[in-house]
Amino acid sequence: MDSLLREALSSRAGAVPAAEDAWTENSRRVRRDARLRTTGAGLVVALVATGGVLGFRLVHEPGRGEPVPVQPAGSQAPAAP
Amino acid sequence: MTLATPVIRISDVGGYEALFHAHFDGMVRFASLLGADDAADVAQEAFVRLHRRRHTLRDEAAALPYLRRTVANLTRSRQRHLGVVQRVLSRSTVEHHPSAEDSAVGADERNRVLLAIMRLPARQRELLVLRYWLDLTGPEIAATLGLPLGTVKSGTSRALDALARLMET
């Protein structure tokens, strides 16, 4: 059984055709992979930076961006305590 | 005097390319024996992943088990997600180009073995291919597949039993 198994696997492996231009294709894939990873890392940095800035403002500048109540003209200013 | 095999360092300039040229065809054959529908694509993807990790894997000795494990995992994953096992089975019988060797007595027997291997569960097929095609030892197979040695031994034994049963039917 062992030798039959070895023969069968070798015969099947020998029938697999060699890939053409495999190195060129691999170089292309490696470059694309590096590009995607760089883009992904850039996006992560941008997201973290934006989150950091927004978080900082939320903590240190509460109320920023909210409408300021306007005193109507001619109205009395609230009496001082 | 013994001649030491030169060590290919993957992170060296040209080291990755040397490793690719030395082992790409072998990885395509390995993927094909495991039943990959597009063995060349699986091997290419495995080498791209190796390239990503080339600074953490020291040399050829560390890279080869990583490549084999990646090829096995990618093949299993593709089979699971694409449901291609049946297609590969039918194609493997259609696409087999008979060589002069095949015309000799025993070709039928080899084809029966191959069909039976393709009908085994993926893990059992991996164990038999690593053991009987790559001639890896138990510990090497365990390191390649990330399994305990005992699991490799019992799994190989079960795979041989299953193969014998499949060939009887």
gemmi code that builds the backbone of each chain (N, CA, C; Angstrom):
import gemmi

chains = {
    "A": [
        ("MET", (0.831, -1.203, 0.000), (0.000, 0.000, 0.000), (0.875, 1.266, 0.000)),
        ("ASP", (1.961, 1.226, 0.822), (2.836, 2.394, 0.916), (3.421, 2.766, -0.445)),
        ("SER", (3.961, 1.754, -1.127), (4.630, 2.054, -2.400), (3.613, 2.497, -3.441)),
        ("LEU", (2.427, 1.892, -3.402), (1.384, 2.278, -4.350), (0.972, 3.740, -4.128)),
        ("LEU", (0.881, 4.099, -2.860), (0.514, 5.469, -2.496), (1.575, 6.456, -2.986)),
        ("ARG", (2.837, 6.097, -2.754), (3.940, 6.965, -3.209), (3.920, 7.115, -4.725)),
        ("GLU", (3.749, 5.984, -5.429), (3.734, 6.011, -6.898), (2.597, 6.881, -7.409)),
        ("ALA", (1.412, 6.700, -6.810), (0.235, 7.440, -7.272), (0.436, 8.941, -7.075)),
        ("LEU", (0.941, 9.321, -5.923), (1.129, 10.751, -5.642), (2.213, 11.336, -6.546)),
        ("SER", (3.306, 10.595, -6.755), (4.375, 11.097, -7.624), (3.880, 11.251, -9.051)),
        ("SER", (3.090, 10.275, -9.480), (2.598, 10.330, -10.861), (1.674, 11.527, -11.052)),
        ("ARG", (0.812, 11.777, -10.052), (-0.109, 12.928, -10.141), (0.671, 14.240, -10.085)),
        ("ALA", (1.673, 14.295, -9.195), (2.464, 15.532, -9.064), (3.230, 15.797, -10.354)),
        ("GLY", (3.716, 14.729, -10.989), (4.476, 14.897, -12.232), (3.614, 15.399, -13.365)),
        ("ALA", (2.297, 15.172, -13.271), (1.399, 15.603, -14.348), (0.978, 17.060, -14.207)),
        ("VAL", (1.353, 17.709, -13.089), (0.969, 19.120, -12.893), (1.875, 19.984, -13.760)),
        ("PRO", (1.306, 20.769, -14.668), (2.155, 21.577, -15.553), (2.829, 22.710, -14.790)),
        ("ALA", (4.058, 23.045, -15.208), (4.791, 24.147, -14.562), (4.138, 25.473, -14.956)),
        ("ALA", (4.017, 26.360, -13.973), (3.389, 27.663, -14.256), (4.373, 28.555, -15.014)),
        ("GLU", (3.857, 29.276, -15.999), (4.717, 30.178, -16.774), (4.681, 31.568, -16.151)),
        ("ASP", (5.809, 32.237, -16.218), (5.895, 33.628, -15.750), (5.465, 33.785, -14.298)),
        ("ALA", (5.725, 32.764, -13.508), (5.256, 32.790, -12.116), (5.933, 33.912, -11.328)),
        ("TRP", (7.227, 34.149, -11.605), (7.949, 35.163, -10.844), (7.410, 36.571, -11.145)),
        ("THR", (7.115, 36.833, -12.412), (6.550, 38.140, -12.792), (5.220, 38.359, -12.088)),
        ("GLU", (4.389, 37.312, -12.104), (3.080, 37.404, -11.459), (3.253, 37.628, -9.953)),
        ("ASN", (4.231, 36.939, -9.362), (4.438, 37.093, -7.921), (4.909, 38.517, -7.589)),
        ("SER", (5.795, 39.070, -8.415), (6.277, 40.441, -8.171), (5.104, 41.410, -8.207)),
        ("ARG", (4.216, 41.199, -9.175), (3.034, 42.073, -9.295), (2.166, 41.966, -8.034)),
        ("ARG", (1.943, 40.728, -7.580), (1.096, 40.534, -6.389), (1.741, 41.128, -5.136)),
        ("VAL", (3.062, 40.974, -5.019), (3.757, 41.503, -3.835), (3.657, 43.032, -3.823)),
        ("ARG", (3.813, 43.666, -5.001), (3.704, 45.141, -5.074), (2.290, 45.589, -4.705)),
        ("ARG", (1.293, 44.879, -5.225), (-0.102, 45.240, -4.921), (-0.386, 45.072, -3.431)),
        ("ASP", (0.126, 44.001, -2.864), (-0.060, 43.737, -1.431), (0.572, 44.869, -0.602)),
        ("ALA", (1.787, 45.278, -0.992), (2.478, 46.348, -0.248), (1.684, 47.659, -0.358)),
        ("ARG", (1.151, 47.917, -1.555), (0.371, 49.157, -1.777), (-0.884, 49.142, -0.898)),
        ("LEU", (-1.582, 48.009, -0.898), (-2.812, 47.903, -0.096), (-2.522, 48.074, 1.386)),
        ("ARG", (-1.412, 47.492, 1.820), (-1.074, 47.593, 3.241), (-0.699, 49.021, 3.620)),
        ("THR", (-0.004, 49.720, 2.710), (0.348, 51.118, 2.982), (-0.916, 51.971, 3.059)),
        ("THR", (-1.831, 51.735, 2.105), (-3.093, 52.498, 2.096), (-3.876, 52.223, 3.378)),
        ("GLY", (-3.945, 50.951, 3.753), (-4.675, 50.583, 4.973), (-4.074, 51.245, 6.201)),
        ("ALA", (-2.730, 51.226, 6.276), (-2.065, 51.841, 7.436), (-2.342, 53.347, 7.453)),
        ("GLY", (-2.340, 53.994, 6.266), (-2.625, 55.437, 6.186), (-4.024, 55.750, 6.681)),
        ("LEU", (-4.980, 54.899, 6.280), (-6.374, 55.112, 6.708), (-6.500, 54.977, 8.224)),
        ("VAL", (-5.818, 53.987, 8.778), (-5.868, 53.791, 10.233), (-5.298, 55.008, 10.945)),
        ("VAL", (-4.169, 55.535, 10.453), (-3.554, 56.717, 11.076), (-4.514, 57.901, 11.007)),
        ("ALA", (-5.145, 58.090, 9.828), (-6.079, 59.216, 9.668), (-7.268, 59.078, 10.627)),
        ("LEU", (-7.794, 57.862, 10.739), (-8.944, 57.640, 11.625), (-8.573, 57.891, 13.083)),
        ("VAL", (-7.405, 57.397, 13.485), (-6.973, 57.571, 14.879), (-6.752, 59.054, 15.165)),
        ("ALA", (-6.127, 59.763, 14.221), (-5.865, 61.192, 14.426), (-7.174, 61.966, 14.536)),
        ("THR", (-8.131, 61.686, 13.641), (-9.424, 62.374, 13.679), (-10.143, 62.081, 14.990)),
        ("GLY", (-10.146, 60.824, 15.377), (-10.783, 60.445, 16.640), (-10.132, 61.132, 17.820)),
        ("GLY", (-8.821, 61.250, 17.778), (-8.086, 61.908, 18.864), (-8.456, 63.377, 18.976)),
        ("VAL", (-8.498, 64.062, 17.838), (-8.827, 65.493, 17.843), (-10.256, 65.708, 18.351)),
        ("LEU", (-11.186, 64.907, 17.819), (-12.592, 65.053, 18.234), (-12.759, 64.739, 19.716)),
        ("GLY", (-12.071, 63.702, 20.169), (-12.138, 63.326, 21.586), (-11.585, 64.431, 22.482)),
        ("PHE", (-10.474, 65.020, 22.050), (-9.858, 66.094, 22.829), (-10.820, 67.283, 22.960)),
        ("ARG", (-11.436, 67.619, 21.844), (-12.365, 68.757, 21.873), (-13.571, 68.477, 22.758)),
        ("LEU", (-14.060, 67.253, 22.676), (-15.230, 66.896, 23.481), (-14.915, 67.035, 24.971)),
        ("VAL", (-13.697, 66.640, 25.337), (-13.323, 66.662, 26.758), (-12.961, 68.065, 27.210)),
        ("HIS", (-12.186, 68.778, 26.402), (-11.628, 70.060, 26.850), (-12.421, 71.280, 26.394)),
        ("GLU", (-13.274, 71.122, 25.417), (-14.036, 72.291, 24.955), (-15.514, 71.934, 24.902)),
        ("PRO", (-16.120, 71.584, 26.055), (-17.545, 71.203, 26.026), (-18.400, 72.402, 25.616)),
        ("GLY", (-19.391, 72.129, 24.849), (-20.275, 73.213, 24.438), (-19.844, 73.876, 23.150)),
        ("ARG", (-18.672, 73.566, 22.650), (-18.179, 74.157, 21.410), (-19.079, 73.706, 20.258)),
        ("GLY", (-19.521, 74.712, 19.504), (-20.355, 74.398, 18.350), (-21.841, 74.452, 18.668)),
        ("GLU", (-22.196, 74.505, 19.940), (-23.621, 74.598, 20.277), (-24.073, 76.035, 20.114)),
        ("PRO", (-25.352, 76.286, 19.758), (-25.813, 77.677, 19.559), (-25.776, 78.477, 20.868)),
        ("VAL", (-25.316, 79.726, 20.781), (-25.244, 80.588, 21.964), (-26.569, 81.336, 22.094)),
        ("PRO", (-27.260, 81.304, 23.251), (-28.548, 82.027, 23.381), (-28.326, 83.537, 23.214)),
        ("VAL", (-29.133, 84.133, 22.351), (-28.971, 85.573, 22.066), (-29.997, 86.355, 22.886)),
        ("GLN", (-29.533, 87.418, 23.564), (-30.427, 88.277, 24.352), (-31.189, 89.177, 23.368)),
        ("PRO", (-32.535, 89.115, 23.362), (-33.276, 90.006, 22.438), (-32.974, 91.475, 22.758)),
        ("ALA", (-32.916, 92.328, 21.706), (-32.591, 93.750, 21.889), (-33.628, 94.436, 22.765)),
        ("GLY", (-33.216, 95.257, 23.697), (-34.119, 96.030, 24.549), (-34.601, 95.281, 25.761)),
        ("SER", (-34.278, 94.035, 25.847), (-34.752, 93.291, 27.016), (-33.852, 93.581, 28.199)),
        ("GLN", (-34.394, 93.368, 29.363), (-33.651, 93.624, 30.590), (-32.649, 92.497, 30.818)),
        ("ALA", (-31.512, 92.928, 31.205), (-30.548, 91.911, 31.585), (-30.987, 91.313, 32.920)),
        ("PRO", (-30.797, 90.029, 33.107), (-31.207, 89.443, 34.375), (-30.556, 90.163, 35.549)),
        ("ALA", (-31.347, 90.345, 36.561), (-30.831, 91.077, 37.725), (-29.693, 90.319, 38.367)),
        ("ALA", (-28.715, 91.123, 38.751), (-27.573, 90.487, 39.412), (-27.987, 90.009, 40.792)),
        ("PRO", (-27.528, 88.869, 41.193), (-27.914, 88.351, 42.511), (-27.409, 89.249, 43.648)),
    ],
    "B": [
        ("MET", (34.387, 14.607, 3.598), (33.918, 15.983, 3.712), (32.476, 16.089, 3.215)),
        ("THR", (31.639, 16.782, 3.949), (30.251, 16.942, 3.505), (30.041, 18.369, 3.015)),
        ("LEU", (29.270, 18.459, 1.973), (28.976, 19.787, 1.428), (27.706, 20.315, 2.085)),
        ("ALA", (27.807, 21.405, 2.785), (26.625, 21.971, 3.438), (25.773, 22.695, 2.403)),
        ("THR", (24.462, 22.507, 2.486), (23.565, 23.221, 1.583), (23.564, 24.705, 1.959)),
        ("PRO", (23.741, 25.587, 0.971), (23.741, 27.002, 1.322), (22.384, 27.428, 1.890)),
        ("VAL", (22.433, 28.200, 2.944), (21.197, 28.635, 3.594), (20.659, 29.877, 2.875)),
        ("ILE", (19.393, 29.823, 2.488), (18.778, 30.984, 1.842), (18.144, 31.835, 2.933)),
        ("ARG", (18.634, 33.040, 3.080), (18.032, 33.951, 4.058), (16.989, 34.798, 3.331)),
        ("ILE", (15.737, 34.679, 3.791), (14.643, 35.309, 3.048), (14.744, 36.823, 3.070)),
        ("SER", (15.210, 37.374, 4.188), (15.222, 38.834, 4.273), (16.379, 39.449, 3.480)),
        ("ASP", (17.351, 38.609, 3.024), (18.452, 39.139, 2.215), (17.930, 39.565, 0.851)),
        ("VAL", (18.694, 40.480, 0.228), (18.335, 40.872, -1.132), (18.497, 39.636, -2.021)),
        ("GLY", (17.484, 39.295, -2.743), (17.555, 38.131, -3.621), (17.223, 36.818, -2.925)),
        ("GLY", (17.176, 36.815, -1.602), (16.896, 35.585, -0.870), (15.486, 35.085, -1.125)),
        ("TYR", (14.551, 36.031, -1.114), (13.149, 35.658, -1.359), (12.990, 35.107, -2.775)),
        ("GLU", (13.647, 35.771, -3.720), (13.543, 35.327, -5.124), (14.137, 33.922, -5.289)),
        ("ALA", (15.283, 33.691, -4.627), (15.918, 32.365, -4.718), (14.990, 31.294, -4.144)),
        ("LEU", (14.362, 31.616, -3.027), (13.444, 30.674, -2.399), (12.241, 30.408, -3.310)),
        ("PHE", (11.752, 31.468, -3.942), (10.608, 31.342, -4.842), (10.949, 30.385, -5.990)),
        ("HIS", (12.101, 30.630, -6.625), (12.469, 29.793, -7.768), (12.732, 28.345, -7.343)),
        ("ALA", (13.225, 28.168, -6.119), (13.547, 26.812, -5.660), (12.297, 26.014, -5.300)),
        ("HIS", (11.251, 26.697, -4.844), (10.130, 25.944, -4.254), (8.749, 26.220, -4.846)),
        ("PHE", (8.645, 27.152, -5.782), (7.304, 27.486, -6.272), (6.623, 26.281, -6.936)),
        ("ASP", (7.330, 25.618, -7.851), (6.709, 24.476, -8.550), (6.302, 23.374, -7.569)),
        ("GLY", (7.138, 23.160, -6.559), (6.810, 22.150, -5.541), (5.543, 22.510, -4.787)),
        ("MET", (5.373, 23.799, -4.504), (4.168, 24.230, -3.778), (2.918, 24.104, -4.664)),
        ("VAL", (3.097, 24.338, -5.972), (1.956, 24.161, -6.894), (1.540, 22.687, -6.897)),
        ("ARG", (2.536, 21.803, -6.957), (2.223, 20.363, -6.952), (1.562, 19.963, -5.634)),
        ("PHE", (2.076, 20.514, -4.547), (1.522, 20.202, -3.224), (0.052, 20.619, -3.170)),
        ("ALA", (-0.226, 21.839, -3.612), (-1.616, 22.334, -3.600), (-2.494, 21.467, -4.496)),
        ("SER", (-1.940, 21.057, -5.624), (-2.711, 20.230, -6.548), (-3.038, 18.876, -5.925)),
        ("LEU", (-2.063, 18.290, -5.231), (-2.306, 16.994, -4.576), (-3.327, 17.117, -3.457)),
        ("LEU", (-3.410, 18.306, -2.863), (-4.395, 18.497, -1.789), (-5.791, 18.752, -2.365)),
        ("GLY", (-5.855, 18.920, -3.701), (-7.156, 19.084, -4.343), (-7.533, 20.530, -4.611)),
        ("ALA", (-6.540, 21.428, -4.652), (-6.847, 22.845, -4.919), (-7.395, 23.001, -6.332)),
        ("ASP", (-8.404, 23.850, -6.494), (-8.974, 24.045, -7.823), (-8.042, 24.882, -8.699)),
        ("ASP", (-7.282, 25.809, -8.082), (-6.311, 26.608, -8.831), (-5.006, 26.608, -8.029)),
        ("ALA", (-4.241, 25.543, -8.241), (-3.049, 25.318, -7.417), (-2.026, 26.452, -7.547)),
        ("ALA", (-1.858, 26.989, -8.755), (-0.862, 28.057, -8.956), (-1.253, 29.303, -8.169)),
        ("ASP", (-2.545, 29.591, -8.139), (-3.031, 30.762, -7.405), (-2.803, 30.595, -5.898)),
        ("VAL", (-3.051, 29.393, -5.407), (-2.833, 29.112, -3.981), (-1.348, 29.290, -3.639)),
        ("ALA", (-0.478, 28.762, -4.500), (0.967, 28.869, -4.243), (1.406, 30.335, -4.287)),
        ("GLN", (0.868, 31.094, -5.248), (1.221, 32.524, -5.335), (0.831, 33.253, -4.055)),
        ("GLU", (-0.379, 32.992, -3.584), (-0.867, 33.661, -2.374), (-0.005, 33.288, -1.163)),
        ("ALA", (0.400, 32.011, -1.109), (1.248, 31.574, 0.006), (2.581, 32.323, -0.018)),
        ("PHE", (3.153, 32.533, -1.206), (4.430, 33.250, -1.291), (4.260, 34.733, -0.956)),
        ("VAL", (3.111, 35.316, -1.316), (2.882, 36.724, -0.950), (2.840, 36.847, 0.579)),
        ("ARG", (2.172, 35.893, 1.231), (2.099, 35.928, 2.700), (3.474, 35.704, 3.320)),
        ("LEU", (4.264, 34.850, 2.680), (5.634, 34.644, 3.168), (6.425, 35.953, 3.028)),
        ("HIS", (6.237, 36.648, 1.923), (6.952, 37.911, 1.707), (6.623, 38.918, 2.800)),
        ("ARG", (5.345, 38.930, 3.217), (4.917, 39.823, 4.301), (5.675, 39.520, 5.589)),
        ("ARG", (5.964, 38.238, 5.798), (6.579, 37.824, 7.064), (8.068, 37.518, 6.916)),
        ("ARG", (8.688, 38.009, 5.839), (10.066, 37.589, 5.557), (11.054, 38.052, 6.624)),
        ("HIS", (10.711, 39.083, 7.387), (11.647, 39.563, 8.405), (11.534, 38.768, 9.703)),
        ("THR", (10.433, 38.032, 9.869), (10.285, 37.257, 11.104), (10.689, 35.794, 10.912)),
        ("LEU", (10.721, 35.335, 9.649), (11.146, 33.954, 9.401), (12.617, 33.999, 9.000)),
        ("ARG", (13.451, 33.292, 9.742), (14.897, 33.422, 9.562), (15.367, 32.993, 8.170)),
        ("ASP", (15.104, 31.750, 7.833), (15.712, 31.199, 6.624), (14.788, 30.151, 6.010)),
        ("GLU", (15.353, 29.445, 5.047), (14.600, 28.432, 4.317), (13.995, 27.384, 5.259)),
        ("ALA", (14.742, 26.998, 6.273), (14.269, 25.948, 7.183), (13.013, 26.384, 7.923)),
        ("ALA", (12.903, 27.672, 8.199), (11.707, 28.177, 8.876), (10.607, 28.490, 7.865)),
        ("ALA", (11.030, 28.849, 6.648), (10.052, 29.282, 5.649), (9.261, 28.124, 5.058)),
        ("LEU", (9.934, 26.982, 4.858), (9.244, 25.869, 4.188), (8.029, 25.353, 4.960)),
        ("PRO", (8.163, 25.081, 6.280), (6.959, 24.660, 7.009), (5.872, 25.722, 6.959)),
        ("TYR", (6.269, 27.003, 7.012), (5.284, 28.080, 6.943), (4.557, 28.050, 5.589)),
        ("LEU", (5.322, 27.878, 4.520), (4.715, 27.832, 3.182), (3.757, 26.653, 3.050)),
        ("ARG", (4.206, 25.485, 3.519), (3.349, 24.283, 3.401), (2.080, 24.446, 4.208)),
        ("ARG", (2.217, 24.991, 5.417), (1.018, 25.180, 6.245), (0.067, 26.159, 5.572)),
        ("THR", (0.638, 27.238, 5.003), (-0.217, 28.237, 4.344), (-0.932, 27.634, 3.140)),
        ("VAL", (-0.197, 26.844, 2.356), (-0.816, 26.204, 1.189), (-1.950, 25.274, 1.645)),
        ("ALA", (-1.696, 24.487, 2.687), (-2.726, 23.556, 3.187), (-3.939, 24.332, 3.692)),
        ("ASN", (-3.700, 25.403, 4.444), (-4.816, 26.180, 4.991), (-5.612, 26.876, 3.886)),
        ("LEU", (-4.889, 27.458, 2.930), (-5.583, 28.156, 1.840), (-6.413, 27.177, 1.017)),
        ("THR", (-5.844, 25.997, 0.766), (-6.567, 25.000, -0.030), (-7.836, 24.564, 0.691)),
        ("ARG", (-7.693, 24.283, 1.995), (-8.853, 23.841, 2.781), (-9.916, 24.937, 2.818)),
        ("SER", (-9.452, 26.154, 3.009), (-10.384, 27.275, 3.101), (-11.135, 27.479, 1.785)),
        ("ARG", (-10.412, 27.364, 0.671), (-11.074, 27.536, -0.633), (-12.086, 26.440, -0.882)),
        ("GLN", (-11.707, 25.218, -0.509), (-12.637, 24.111, -0.727), (-13.904, 24.296, 0.091)),
        ("ARG", (-13.706, 24.791, 1.312), (-14.871, 24.970, 2.189), (-15.777, 26.072, 1.663)),
        ("HIS", (-15.173, 27.180, 1.271), (-15.989, 28.324, 0.888), (-16.525, 28.253, -0.543)),
        ("LEU", (-15.817, 27.660, -1.402), (-16.282, 27.629, -2.788), (-17.026, 26.343, -3.137)),
        ("GLY", (-16.899, 25.360, -2.251), (-17.595, 24.087, -2.524), (-17.145, 23.451, -3.814)),
        ("VAL", (-15.819, 23.402, -3.994), (-15.314, 22.946, -5.282), (-14.861, 21.491, -5.287)),
        ("VAL", (-15.020, 20.810, -4.165), (-14.456, 19.464, -4.101), (-14.996, 18.571, -5.227)),
        ("GLN", (-16.290, 18.665, -5.459), (-16.864, 17.811, -6.492), (-16.301, 18.143, -7.867)),
        ("ARG", (-16.135, 19.480, -8.095), (-15.631, 19.911, -9.398), (-14.205, 19.401, -9.608)),
        ("VAL", (-13.410, 19.495, -8.532), (-12.020, 19.041, -8.627), (-11.964, 17.543, -8.873)),
        ("LEU", (-12.858, 16.832, -8.187), (-12.897, 15.379, -8.360), (-13.139, 15.014, -9.815)),
        ("SER", (-14.144, 15.642, -10.402), (-14.464, 15.283, -11.782), (-13.354, 15.746, -12.711)),
        ("ARG", (-12.766, 16.935, -12.396), (-11.724, 17.458, -13.269), (-10.461, 16.613, -13.183)),
        ("SER", (-10.158, 16.124, -11.971), (-8.909, 15.376, -11.815), (-8.936, 14.101, -12.647)),
        ("THR", (-10.145, 13.582, -12.894), (-10.181, 12.394, -13.733), (-10.117, 12.787, -15.203)),
        ("VAL", (-10.697, 13.950, -15.530), (-10.718, 14.371, -16.928), (-9.352, 14.909, -17.357)),
        ("GLU", (-8.714, 15.702, -16.468), (-7.503, 16.399, -16.868), (-6.233, 15.571, -16.758)),
        ("HIS", (-6.356, 14.356, -16.239), (-5.150, 13.561, -16.052), (-4.606, 13.142, -17.409)),
        ("HIS", (-3.425, 13.709, -17.783), (-2.836, 13.347, -19.066), (-1.993, 12.103, -18.879)),
        ("PRO", (-2.341, 11.022, -19.549), (-1.592, 9.795, -19.333), (-0.171, 9.902, -19.882)),
        ("SER", (0.808, 9.520, -19.093), (2.189, 9.524, -19.549), (2.531, 8.108, -19.994)),
        ("ALA", (3.760, 7.921, -20.486), (4.180, 6.591, -20.908), (4.124, 5.628, -19.726)),
        ("GLU", (4.441, 6.213, -18.553), (4.445, 5.403, -17.336), (3.031, 4.902, -17.043)),
        ("ASP", (2.060, 5.789, -17.341), (0.677, 5.451, -17.041), (0.179, 4.280, -17.866)),
        ("SER", (0.770, 4.139, -19.071), (0.258, 3.075, -19.927), (0.699, 1.700, -19.410)),
        ("ALA", (1.666, 1.714, -18.524), (2.124, 0.444, -17.964), (1.053, -0.130, -17.047)),
        ("VAL", (1.232, -1.398, -16.740), (0.298, -2.040, -15.810), (0.395, -1.321, -14.465)),
        ("GLY", (-0.737, -1.033, -13.863), (-0.705, -0.361, -12.558), (-1.275, 1.031, -12.633)),
        ("ALA", (-1.475, 1.560, -13.843), (-2.024, 2.912, -13.973), (-3.431, 2.962, -13.384)),
        ("ASP", (-4.184, 1.913, -13.638), (-5.549, 1.845, -13.099), (-5.532, 1.901, -11.583)),
        ("GLU", (-4.590, 1.151, -11.050), (-4.478, 1.081, -9.587), (-4.127, 2.462, -9.029)),
        ("ARG", (-3.201, 3.151, -9.700), (-2.806, 4.486, -9.240), (-3.984, 5.454, -9.303)),
        ("ASN", (-4.760, 5.360, -10.394), (-5.927, 6.243, -10.511), (-6.942, 5.982, -9.409)),
        ("ARG", (-7.094, 4.698, -9.077), (-8.030, 4.359, -7.981), (-7.546, 4.961, -6.672)),
        ("VAL", (-6.230, 4.886, -6.448), (-5.671, 5.461, -5.221), (-5.906, 6.972, -5.206)),
        ("LEU", (-5.635, 7.619, -6.358), (-5.790, 9.080, -6.417), (-7.233, 9.501, -6.168)),
        ("LEU", (-8.159, 8.787, -6.769), (-9.576, 9.121, -6.558), (-9.962, 8.921, -5.095)),
        ("ALA", (-9.440, 7.843, -4.513), (-9.748, 7.580, -3.094), (-9.154, 8.683, -2.223)),
        ("ILE", (-7.936, 9.135, -2.543), (-7.299, 10.205, -1.757), (-8.152, 11.477, -1.821)),
        ("MET", (-8.668, 11.767, -3.010), (-9.462, 12.987, -3.171), (-10.793, 12.911, -2.424)),
        ("ARG", (-11.216, 11.683, -2.105), (-12.484, 11.540, -1.371), (-12.283, 11.572, 0.140)),
        ("LEU", (-11.029, 11.585, 0.567), (-10.757, 11.658, 2.018), (-11.061, 13.064, 2.533)),
        ("PRO", (-11.326, 13.196, 3.832), (-11.437, 14.543, 4.409), (-10.112, 15.283, 4.232)),
        ("ALA", (-10.192, 16.620, 4.160), (-9.014, 17.435, 3.844), (-7.826, 17.131, 4.760)),
        ("ARG", (-8.087, 17.032, 6.061), (-6.981, 16.838, 6.996), (-6.262, 15.513, 6.744)),
        ("GLN", (-7.042, 14.454, 6.485), (-6.429, 13.147, 6.237), (-5.622, 13.174, 4.940)),
        ("ARG", (-6.161, 13.898, 3.944), (-5.436, 14.009, 2.668), (-4.097, 14.715, 2.893)),
        ("GLU", (-4.116, 15.785, 3.701), (-2.882, 16.528, 4.000), (-1.847, 15.601, 4.647)),
        ("LEU", (-2.305, 14.816, 5.608), (-1.383, 13.923, 6.324), (-0.728, 12.931, 5.362)),
        ("LEU", (-1.528, 12.350, 4.470), (-0.965, 11.354, 3.556), (-0.017, 11.985, 2.542)),
        ("VAL", (-0.373, 13.175, 2.044), (0.494, 13.826, 1.057), (1.829, 14.220, 1.690)),
        ("LEU", (1.766, 14.753, 2.897), (3.009, 15.148, 3.576), (3.873, 13.920, 3.886)),
        ("ARG", (3.224, 12.837, 4.255), (3.967, 11.635, 4.640), (4.498, 10.893, 3.425)),
        ("TYR", (3.649, 10.692, 2.424), (4.034, 9.789, 1.330), (4.515, 10.506, 0.068)),
        ("TRP", (4.254, 11.782, -0.047), (4.818, 12.480, -1.220), (6.054, 13.285, -0.829)),
        ("LEU", (5.940, 14.031, 0.275), (7.090, 14.831, 0.703), (8.038, 14.039, 1.613)),
        ("ASP", (7.610, 12.845, 2.025), (8.448, 12.004, 2.893), (8.845, 12.710, 4.186)),
        ("LEU", (7.948, 13.489, 4.742), (8.247, 14.169, 6.008), (8.088, 13.179, 7.162)),
        ("THR", (8.845, 13.408, 8.215), (8.726, 12.553, 9.410), (7.533, 13.039, 10.247)),
        ("GLY", (7.168, 12.238, 11.239), (6.055, 12.621, 12.119), (6.238, 14.005, 12.736)),
        ("PRO", (7.410, 14.273, 13.375), (7.608, 15.599, 13.973), (7.559, 16.741, 12.946)),
        ("GLU", (8.073, 16.461, 11.733), (8.037, 17.512, 10.692), (6.594, 17.810, 10.271)),
        ("ILE", (5.800, 16.752, 10.157), (4.390, 16.945, 9.792), (3.677, 17.709, 10.909)),
        ("ALA", (3.991, 17.330, 12.152), (3.366, 18.006, 13.295), (3.701, 19.497, 13.284)),
        ("ALA", (4.974, 19.819, 12.981), (5.386, 21.227, 12.939), (4.719, 21.948, 11.771)),
        ("THR", (4.589, 21.254, 10.648), (4.007, 21.881, 9.455), (2.528, 22.203, 9.667)),
        ("LEU", (1.800, 21.238, 10.230), (0.351, 21.435, 10.365), (-0.038, 22.049, 11.705)),
        ("GLY", (0.957, 22.208, 12.599), (0.656, 22.773, 13.912), (-0.195, 21.834, 14.754)),
        ("LEU", (0.105, 20.526, 14.656), (-0.662, 19.511, 15.406), (0.264, 18.791, 16.367)),
        ("PRO", (-0.279, 18.214, 17.451), (0.551, 17.370, 18.321), (0.980, 16.109, 17.566)),
        ("LEU", (2.153, 15.583, 17.949), (2.694, 14.397, 17.261), (1.728, 13.214, 17.341)),
        ("GLY", (1.093, 13.037, 18.498), (0.153, 11.928, 18.666), (-1.013, 12.030, 17.686)),
        ("THR", (-1.490, 13.238, 17.476), (-2.603, 13.449, 16.533), (-2.169, 13.101, 15.115)),
        ("VAL", (-0.908, 13.443, 14.783), (-0.396, 13.127, 13.446), (-0.350, 11.614, 13.261)),
        ("LYS", (0.172, 10.908, 14.261), (0.294, 9.446, 14.139), (-1.070, 8.780, 14.020)),
        ("SER", (-1.985, 9.162, 14.931), (-3.304, 8.515, 14.890), (-4.060, 8.926, 13.627)),
        ("GLY", (-3.895, 10.189, 13.231), (-4.587, 10.683, 12.037), (-4.103, 9.971, 10.785)),
        ("THR", (-2.777, 9.738, 10.698), (-2.222, 9.053, 9.522), (-2.737, 7.617, 9.471)),
        ("SER", (-2.770, 6.990, 10.641), (-3.254, 5.611, 10.687), (-4.726, 5.539, 10.259)),
        ("ARG", (-5.519, 6.486, 10.754), (-6.946, 6.509, 10.372), (-7.102, 6.801, 8.881)),
        ("ALA", (-6.239, 7.682, 8.360), (-6.320, 8.028, 6.941), (-6.026, 6.807, 6.072)),
        ("LEU", (-5.032, 6.002, 6.483), (-4.703, 4.798, 5.708), (-5.856, 3.794, 5.750)),
        ("ASP", (-6.473, 3.672, 6.922), (-7.632, 2.768, 7.036), (-8.768, 3.239, 6.125)),
        ("ALA", (-9.017, 4.548, 6.191), (-10.110, 5.107, 5.380), (-9.816, 4.922, 3.892)),
        ("LEU", (-8.546, 5.102, 3.518), (-8.157, 4.948, 2.110), (-8.395, 3.511, 1.651)),
        ("ALA", (-7.987, 2.568, 2.502), (-8.179, 1.159, 2.151), (-9.668, 0.843, 1.990)),
        ("ARG", (-10.490, 1.408, 2.893), (-11.942, 1.167, 2.800), (-12.512, 1.762, 1.506)),
        ("LEU", (-12.055, 2.991, 1.186), (-12.560, 3.647, -0.022), (-12.160, 2.885, -1.283)),
        ("MET", (-10.974, 2.297, -1.242), (-10.526, 1.556, -2.434), (-11.264, 0.238, -2.611)),
        ("GLU", (-11.792, -0.278, -1.505), (-12.556, -1.527, -1.599), (-13.926, -1.297, -2.208)),
        ("THR", (-14.459, -0.075, -1.992), (-15.826, 0.196, -2.478), (-15.835, 0.535, -3.959)),
    ],
}
model = gemmi.Model(1)
for chain_id, residues in chains.items():
    chain = gemmi.Chain(chain_id)
    for i, (resn, *xyz) in enumerate(residues, 1):
        res = gemmi.Residue()
        res.name, res.seqid = resn, gemmi.SeqId(i, " ")
        for name, pos in zip(("N", "CA", "C"), xyz):
            atom = gemmi.Atom()
            atom.name, atom.element = name, gemmi.Element(name[0])
            atom.pos, atom.b_iso = gemmi.Position(*pos), 0.0
            res.add_atom(atom)
        chain.add_residue(res)
    model.add_chain(chain)
structure = gemmi.Structure()
structure.add_model(model)
structure.setup_entities()
